[in-house]
Amino acid sequence: MGLVAREQGYQDKLEGLFIPEVNILYGCIYLGKLSRRYRKMEEIIAAYNEGSARKTTDGLFVNQGYVDKAVKNYNLTRKEV
């Protein structure tokens, strides 16, 4: 968490990342960076969680369970809006 925040420009004490507004800000900056690198939402989610959008030999993301859960929750919130 700290290293990724530092890569996005965070310079304060790492404890500051426990402040929700700060954490969300740097998470959004990181998501923006990933969205410019990857085009598909599933790839962005996989990379956000794993560091890259790596796939296994059978074509699934190495963190496919996480990706599936995030996509499911995203779709649920889209229906509510």
N, C-alpha and C positions, 0 to 999 in steps of 0.2 A: 504494500500500500504506500509506504513512504517513498520508495524509489520511484514508483510511477508518478506520484505527486511531484517529486523533485524534477522529474523529466518534463513535467508540464509547467514548471516555473515556480512551484511552491518553495518559499525560502524560510518560513517561520519554523518554530519548534514542531516536531512531529505530533505532539499532543494536540496541537491546533486542528489536526485532521479529525478529531472527535467532535468538533463543532459541526453540527449538521449542515449549516449554510456553506461552510468552507469545503467540507467533504463533497457535497453536491456540486459545487462550482468546479472543483478539480476533476470530479468524475465526468461532468459534462464536457469539459475541455478535452479529456481523454477520449470520450465517445466521439467528439467531433473529429479528432485526429484519426481514429479508427474508421469513421465513415468516409473519410477521404481516401483511405487506403483500400478498404473493402467495399464492395457495392451491395452485397446481399445482407439483409438484416441478420440472418442466421450466422454469417461469417463475422459480423461485427460483435454479436453477442458472444460467440465462441472465443474471439480474440480478447474481448474485455475480461472474460473469466480466466482464460488459460494463458494469455500472452501472445497467442497466435491462433489462427484458424486451421490448426493441423487436423488432418483426417487420417483415419485408419485405412488399412488396405481394402476394407469393404465399403469405403466411401462415407463412413460416418465420422462426425467430429469426435475427437478423443474425449470431449466432455459433452457428448450428445444428450445425456440426461439433463444437464444444466440448460442446454440450448432449448430442448423441448419444453421444459418447465417455464423458461423465460418467454418463449413465443406464446405458449398457452396463456400465461398471465397478461401478456401484451394484448392478445386478442380479446380476452375478457374485459379489459379496461376500455378497449376501443368500442365495444358494444354498449358500455355504460355511458359514454360521452354523447 
